[in-house]
Amino acid sequence: MPEDIFARMTADTRNLVKLMQSQATSSSPDADLVQLARQGYRDIIPLAGAIEEVAKVENYQTSSTPAIDLRLYRPQVSVETLLPAIVYFHGGGFISGDFDK
């Protein structure tokens, strides 16, 4: 990567690029690429910042076949407080992470 571009990046972006470069050169030819991708994903999670504390985490599962895992996060606010809801549907193949990361 050209040094002038690297110098203009934020510190977090530079750290991410360095991490990606080290992973690209550290795997053996026999390495499990899915496991390497998952580990790479776990390695960049700290760049997102501190994990936000929640009051409660509830796990559910649909009654469909196959069942779909669902997770409800309840923020730390008064029960009487009306809150908006966000529903996130992941359309990918879940090869880089797992339900908890």
N, C-alpha and C positions, 0 to 999 in steps of 0.2 A: 504494500500500500504506500502511495506517495506520502512522504513525511509532512508536506504542507496540509494535506487533507487530514491526516491523523492529528496534527497539532490544533486544528480548528474544532475538533470534536469535544464534547463535554467529557468530564472525567468518567462518568458512568458509561458512556459510549466507548471510550478508549478501553476501559476495563472489559467490556463485553467483547470487543474485537480481539483483544489479547487472549481472552478465554477461548474464543472460537478458534483462533489460530493455534493455540496450544493443543486443543482437542483434535484438530485436523491432523496434527503431526504426531500425536501420541498413540494412536491406535495401531494394533498389529493387524496383519492381513486376515487373521483368523477371528478377529473380534466380532462379537454379535452386534450388528449395526443397530438393532432395535434397542438393546441395552445401552449402547453408547448414546443414542439419541435421548433416551430417558434420563441418563445421567447428565447429559448436557443441559437438558431442560431444568433439572434440579439445581444445577450449578448456577443458573442465571436467576433463579427465584429471588435471592437476596437483593438483586438490583431493583426489585419492585418496591422495596421499603419494608417497614415493619408490618407485621400481621396485625390487622385491626381486631381488637377484642370484641366479642359479641356476647350477648347475655345467654343465648341458647342456640344449640345446633340440633336440628331434628332430621333424622333420616327416614325416608319413605321409599316405597317401591310400588310401581304400577301393577295392576292385576293382568296386564297384557302378556302375551307370549311373543317374544321374550320379554321378561320384566325389565323395566327401566328404573335405575336408581335415581332418586330425587333427594335433594338436600335443601332444607329451609334454615336460613340464618336469621335469628331475631336480634336486632340491635339493642344496645343498652339504653332504653328509653322507657318512660312510663307506659304502662299497659293501656292507658286511656288515650295516648297519642296516636292519631291516625297517621299512618305511614303509606307512602307510595310502594308499589311492588315492582320488582324487576324480574322478568322471566328470561333466562338465558338458555337458548337451545344450541348446544354444540353440534355442529354438522360434520366434524372431522372423525378421524378413525381412532382417536385416543391412543396413539402409539408413543407419544412423547411424555405423557404424564400418567397419573392415575387419579382416582376420585379425590384423594387428599392433597395432591400437589399439581 
